[in-house]
Amino acid sequence: MAAAETAPPRRRRGSRRTHIVSAAAQLFAADGYPAAGMDQIGAAAGITGPAIYRHFDSKAAILAAVFDGIIDAVTARPDDLPPGQPPAAELLALVDVYANAVASRRRLMAVFVREVHHLPPEHRSQLADRQRDLVRQWRTLLAAVHPGWSPEVVRTTVHGCFGMLNALGTFDSGLTDQELAGTLVCMAARLFQVEVDGVAG
């Protein structure tokens, strides 16, 4: 009985934390990180500013949570990717996850592009490590797809692709999320010179 009575507060705390991160992300995207105060974030999340400190010890910690959510989304492993796929299929599956994640988080990508320098050094280092891991994974797959490409060509191509995908934070597109993600996947396929849906990249 006691366990059943304590479960709902845990869910509420988790939900409240999610609301805070979501509200802060929207404010960071609309007005910039420096302009968003804790009271403003609290009001947007439906709580008082001081109550935020039950969940986060600083505004920078909220920003770090926003970035963690973006990285978690863009690096998620495709659920429907069987093991042992050819490198080209695996690479495109990872591109598809990334493209769909950024297409459905356009305003958050603006935060990702503009506000990274506000992250505390330890969080910035962790973010850089996760980004390097993802870049390394894509480079390994692309090198396997094109063994004749030099390491520098592979590196430049992968970084160029990430630049294209992350640019969603710098402009507004009239495409739907699905259309935008599909367009990005096709553009990446052309850049990587692989086939998508039977069409040569």
Residue, then its C-alpha position, 0 to 999 in steps of 0.5 A: m500500500a505504501a509503495a502504491e501511495t508513493a508512486p504518483p509523486r515520483r511520476r509528478r516529479g518526473s513530469r514537472r522536470t520535463h515541463i521545466v525543460s520544455a518551457a525553458a527550451q521554448l524561452f531559450a529559442a524565442d528570446g535567447y538563453p541570457a534573457a530567460g530568467m528562472d522566474q520566467i521559466g517557472a511561470a512558463a512551466g506553471i510553478t514559481g521560480p524558486a520551486i525550480y531549484r527542487h529539480f535543477d540547481s541552476k539555469a545552466a543545468i536546465l540548458a544542459a538538460v535541453f541539450d541532453g534531450i536533443i542529443d538523446a533524440v538524434t543518437a537514438r538507435p533505430d528500433d527496426l534496424p536488424p543486426g548485420q546490415p550493410p554499412a550503407a543501410e545502417l548509415l542511412a538508418l542513422v541519418d533518418v533518425y537524426a533527420n526526423a529528430v531535428a525536423s520535429r525539434r526545429r526551435l530546439m535546434a536554434v538553441f543547439v546552434r546558438e546557445v552551446h557556449h553558455l553550457p558549463p565547461e563540464h557539460r560542454s565537454q560531455l556534449a563534445d564527447r557524445q558528438r565525437d562518438l556519433v561523428r566517429q560512427w558515421r565516418t566508420l560506416l561511410a569509409a566502409v561504403h567508400p573504401g576508395w575515399s581518403p580519410e580526409v574526404v570521409r571526414t569532410t563529407v560527414h562534417g558537411c552532412f552534420g552542418m547541413l542537418n544542424a542548419l535547421g536551427t538557423f532558418d524556417s522551412g515551410l515543409t512539414d516535419q515529415e517532408l523536411a526529414g525526407t528531404l534531409v535524408c535524400m540530401a544526405a544520401r546524395l552527399f554520401q553517394v548512397e541509394v535511398d528508396g531505390v534512388a541513387g544518391 
